[in-house]
Amino acid sequence: GHGGSGGEGRVITACRLACLAVKKDSSSLVNNKTPARRLLVAHASLDPRPPSLFTVDNSNSSSSRGRYVGGVGGPNLGPDGLRLTRSRMDLWFEDSNAAGHACRVLSGKIAKARARRGGRIRAALLAR
């Protein structure tokens, strides 16, 4: 059986799929006596405000300073020098099967959104 909401979840926030990255949280397996599992959802955007329910992620701002040569770039700057707002949300699921299924579905939808985004950019450049 499927249990839970049977895949009939509710929309609780909205953002562009192409701005997301999702991965399973392997650290929640250590000393975890419950079957609940977490997915880590990261969002990166030029918009200074994160989507609702996402919290600004400052965890990599100090460690990323060393990657830039000659003082170019800095914390939260993308490869093109634009300032990205990075945020995150933890999604909890009742067990590893539910978390794994959600991760596969979300990853597929994110990949499709990024592919369409590339097509739109290419079309805009060719239209000039």
SULKAFEN-V844639 format. One record per pair of residues at least 4 apart in sequence whose C-alpha atoms are under 7 Angstrom apart, sorted by the first residue. I is the first residue (numbers start at 0). J is the second residue. Records with the same first field share a line. If there is no record, write none. Layout:
BEGIN
I: J, J
END
This chain:
BEGIN
1: 5
4: 8
12: 51, 52
13: 50
14: 50
16: 109, 112
17: 109, 112, 113
18: 42, 43, 44
19: 40, 41, 42, 43, 109
20: 40, 41, 42
21: 38, 39, 40, 41, 102, 106
22: 38, 39, 40, 102
23: 37, 38, 39
24: 37, 38, 39
27: 31, 36, 37
34: 93, 94, 95
35: 91, 92, 93, 94, 95
36: 91, 92, 93, 94, 95, 98
37: 89, 90, 91, 92, 98
38: 89, 90, 91, 98
39: 88, 89, 90
40: 87, 88, 89
41: 86, 87, 88
42: 85, 86, 87
43: 83, 84, 85, 86
44: 83, 84, 85
45: 82, 83, 84
46: 84
47: 84
49: 53, 54, 55, 86
52: 88
53: 86, 87, 88
54: 86, 87, 88
55: 85, 86, 87
56: 85, 86, 87
59: 63
60: 64, 74, 75
61: 74
63: 74
64: 73, 74
67: 71, 72, 73
72: 76, 80
75: 82, 83, 84
76: 80, 81, 82, 83
77: 81, 82, 83
92: 97, 98
93: 97
94: 98
95: 99
96: 100
97: 101
98: 102
99: 103
100: 104
101: 105
102: 106
103: 107
104: 108
105: 109
106: 110
107: 111
108: 112
109: 113
110: 114
111: 115
112: 116
113: 117
114: 118
115: 119
116: 120
117: 121
118: 122
119: 123
120: 124
121: 125
122: 126
123: 127
END
